[in-house]
């Protein structure tokens, strides 16, 4: 038993010093569905009716209420032909103090710098919840501000994907031009599912806990 305890202690020290956390020890975070509605709409994934889009949507902090890295973003599928591909696609996340969007896209960032979490060809497939292919551990949501997402793409395979939205304050804005500085604001909210993780490794302050192992 003493040998096992010593090995366990040494393994713990190695984790704290290296900052590498075994997968089983990581915090799995939380899966959060934000908004509820069953009205399908093809923004931001309108592939047959247009060849480009710039889209923004806003979620309120009170609806998310959880801090951490947003590692998965899933749209709730309503209808449409899959798989659907959208070229030159960029997905950006940003903290915002807006509670309702305005027509000028840049103003909705409220002076904050957006973080690009995807850049490439976005292909949506499957059913139910459609996973966008964002980079994990890149955008750390602070759970103080509201959350703004922007989706921009240009070129596609000619297929529409309808995803659910809800009636709400003005929290969706889009244009069928990927370079447009302004869009049309709608009194709607995007139904979305987030996977938010809270632990990506041991912080430098954790090294101080190593001392307690030798007392």
C-alpha positions as CSV (number, residue, x, y, z in Angstrom):
1,X,0.0,0.0,0.0
2,X,2.8,2.4,0.8
3,X,4.5,1.8,-2.6
4,X,1.2,2.5,-4.3
5,X,0.8,5.7,-2.3
6,X,4.3,6.8,-3.2
7,X,3.8,6.1,-6.9
8,X,0.5,8.0,-6.9
9,X,2.2,11.0,-5.2
10,X,5.0,10.9,-7.8
11,X,2.5,10.8,-10.6
12,X,0.6,13.8,-9.1
13,X,3.9,15.8,-8.8
14,X,4.7,15.0,-12.5
15,X,1.3,16.3,-13.6
16,X,1.7,19.5,-11.6
17,X,5.2,20.2,-12.8
18,X,4.5,19.3,-16.5
19,X,1.1,20.9,-16.7
20,X,-0.1,17.9,-18.6
21,X,-3.4,16.5,-17.3
22,X,-4.4,12.9,-18.2
23,X,-7.7,12.8,-20.1
24,X,-9.5,11.0,-17.3
25,X,-8.6,13.8,-14.9
26,X,-9.8,16.7,-17.1
27,X,-13.0,18.6,-16.3
28,X,-15.5,17.5,-18.9
29,X,-17.2,20.9,-18.6
30,X,-20.9,21.4,-19.5
31,X,-23.2,21.1,-22.5
32,X,-25.6,24.0,-22.7
33,X,-28.6,24.6,-25.0
34,X,-29.3,28.3,-25.5
35,X,-32.7,29.4,-26.7
36,X,-35.6,27.2,-27.7
37,X,-37.6,27.4,-30.9
38,X,-38.6,25.4,-33.9
39,X,-38.7,28.0,-36.7
40,X,-36.3,26.9,-39.4
41,X,-34.2,29.5,-41.2
42,X,-31.4,29.1,-43.7
43,X,-29.2,31.9,-42.4
44,X,-26.3,31.5,-41.9
45,X,-26.3,28.5,-44.2
46,X,-28.1,29.7,-47.4
47,X,-26.3,27.8,-50.1
48,X,-28.9,27.5,-52.9
49,X,-30.3,31.0,-52.8
50,X,-27.1,32.9,-52.4
51,X,-23.3,32.5,-52.9
52,X,-22.1,34.4,-49.8
53,X,-23.2,35.5,-46.3
54,X,-22.1,37.6,-43.4
55,X,-24.1,36.7,-40.2
56,X,-24.0,37.7,-36.6
57,X,-26.0,36.4,-33.6
58,X,-26.0,37.3,-29.9
59,X,-26.6,35.2,-26.8
60,X,-27.1,36.7,-23.4
61,X,-24.9,35.8,-20.4
62,X,-27.9,34.9,-18.4
63,X,-28.8,32.2,-20.8
64,X,-25.3,30.7,-20.9
65,X,-24.2,31.3,-17.2
66,X,-21.0,29.2,-17.4
67,X,-17.4,30.2,-17.9
68,X,-14.8,28.3,-19.9
69,X,-13.5,27.4,-23.3
70,X,-16.2,27.0,-26.0
71,X,-15.0,23.9,-27.7
72,X,-18.1,22.8,-29.7
73,X,-20.8,24.9,-31.4
74,X,-23.8,23.0,-32.7
75,X,-26.7,24.3,-34.8
76,X,-30.1,22.6,-34.3
77,X,-31.0,21.1,-37.7
78,X,-34.5,21.7,-39.1
79,X,-34.4,20.7,-42.7
80,X,-32.3,20.9,-45.9
81,X,-30.0,18.7,-48.0
82,X,-26.9,17.4,-46.3
83,X,-23.9,17.3,-46.6
84,X,-23.6,21.0,-47.4
85,X,-20.3,22.8,-47.8
86,X,-19.5,26.5,-47.4
87,X,-16.2,27.7,-48.7
88,X,-13.8,30.4,-47.3
89,X,-15.8,30.2,-44.0
90,X,-14.7,32.0,-40.9
91,X,-16.3,31.6,-37.5
92,X,-15.5,34.2,-34.9
93,X,-16.5,34.6,-31.2
94,X,-16.4,37.8,-29.2
95,X,-17.5,39.2,-25.8
96,X,-20.0,42.0,-26.3
97,X,-21.9,44.3,-24.1
98,X,-24.8,44.6,-26.6
99,X,-28.2,43.3,-25.5
100,X,-29.6,43.8,-29.0
101,X,-27.8,43.9,-32.3
102,X,-27.6,46.9,-34.7
103,X,-27.2,46.9,-38.4
104,X,-23.5,47.9,-38.5
105,X,-21.6,44.6,-37.9
106,X,-18.4,46.2,-36.4
107,X,-20.4,48.1,-33.7
108,X,-21.7,44.9,-32.3
109,X,-18.3,44.0,-31.0
110,X,-18.4,46.9,-28.6
111,X,-14.7,47.5,-28.9
112,X,-13.6,43.9,-28.2
113,X,-11.5,41.9,-30.5
114,X,-13.1,38.8,-32.0
115,X,-11.4,35.5,-31.9
116,X,-11.3,33.4,-35.0
117,X,-12.1,29.8,-34.1
118,X,-12.5,28.4,-37.6
119,X,-11.1,29.2,-41.1
120,X,-11.6,26.9,-44.1
121,X,-14.4,24.9,-45.8
122,X,-17.2,24.2,-43.3
123,X,-19.1,21.0,-44.1
124,X,-22.3,20.3,-42.2
125,X,-23.6,16.7,-42.1
126,X,-25.6,14.4,-39.9
127,X,-28.9,15.1,-38.2
128,X,-30.2,16.6,-35.0
129,X,-27.4,18.9,-33.8
130,X,-24.9,19.9,-36.6
131,X,-21.4,20.3,-35.3
132,X,-19.3,23.2,-36.7
133,X,-15.6,22.4,-36.8
134,X,-14.1,25.0,-34.5
135,X,-10.7,24.9,-32.9
136,X,-10.9,23.9,-29.2
137,X,-9.3,25.8,-26.3
138,X,-9.2,29.0,-28.3
139,X,-12.0,31.2,-27.1
140,X,-12.4,31.5,-23.3
141,X,-15.9,32.7,-22.4
142,X,-15.8,35.0,-19.3
143,X,-19.4,34.5,-18.2
144,X,-19.7,38.2,-17.6
145,X,-20.4,39.7,-21.0
146,X,-22.9,38.6,-23.7
147,X,-21.6,36.4,-26.5
148,X,-21.4,37.4,-30.1
149,X,-20.8,35.0,-33.0
150,X,-20.0,35.9,-36.6
151,X,-20.1,33.5,-39.5
152,X,-18.7,34.6,-42.9
153,X,-18.4,32.5,-46.0
154,X,-18.1,32.9,-49.8
155,X,-18.9,30.0,-52.2
156,X,-20.8,26.8,-51.6
157,X,-22.1,23.5,-53.1
158,X,-25.6,24.9,-53.7
159,X,-27.5,23.5,-50.7
160,X,-29.6,25.2,-48.0
161,X,-29.5,24.1,-44.4
162,X,-32.3,25.3,-42.2
163,X,-31.6,25.6,-38.5
164,X,-33.9,26.5,-35.7
165,X,-34.4,30.0,-34.3
166,X,-36.6,31.6,-31.7
167,X,-38.5,34.8,-31.4
168,X,-36.6,37.3,-29.2
169,X,-35.2,40.7,-29.1
170,X,-33.1,41.8,-32.1
171,X,-30.3,39.2,-31.8
172,X,-29.7,38.0,-35.4
173,X,-28.3,40.2,-38.2
174,X,-27.1,39.2,-41.7
175,X,-26.4,40.1,-45.3
176,X,-26.0,38.0,-48.4
177,X,-22.7,39.7,-49.1
178,X,-19.6,38.5,-47.1
179,X,-18.0,41.9,-47.4
180,X,-21.0,44.1,-46.4
181,X,-20.4,46.4,-43.4
182,X,-24.1,46.3,-42.6
183,X,-26.9,43.8,-42.5
184,X,-30.6,43.5,-41.7
185,X,-31.5,43.0,-38.0
186,X,-34.2,40.5,-37.0
187,X,-36.1,40.1,-33.8
188,X,-34.9,36.5,-33.4
189,X,-32.3,34.4,-31.5
190,X,-30.4,31.5,-32.8
191,X,-30.9,28.1,-31.1
192,X,-27.5,26.7,-30.3
193,X,-25.8,24.0,-28.3
194,X,-22.4,24.7,-26.7
195,X,-19.9,22.3,-25.2
196,X,-17.9,24.4,-22.7
197,X,-14.8,22.9,-21.0
198,X,-13.2,24.4,-17.9
199,X,-9.8,22.8,-17.7
200,X,-7.1,22.6,-20.3
201,X,-4.1,22.0,-18.0
202,X,-2.7,23.0,-14.7
203,X,-2.2,26.7,-14.2
204,X,1.2,28.0,-13.0
205,X,-0.3,28.8,-9.6
206,X,-0.9,25.1,-9.1
207,X,2.8,24.5,-8.7
208,X,2.6,26.0,-5.3
209,X,0.5,23.0,-4.2
210,X,3.5,20.7,-4.8
211,X,5.0,22.0,-1.5
212,X,2.1,20.5,0.5
213,X,3.1,17.0,-0.7
214,X,6.3,17.2,1.3
215,X,5.0,18.4,4.6
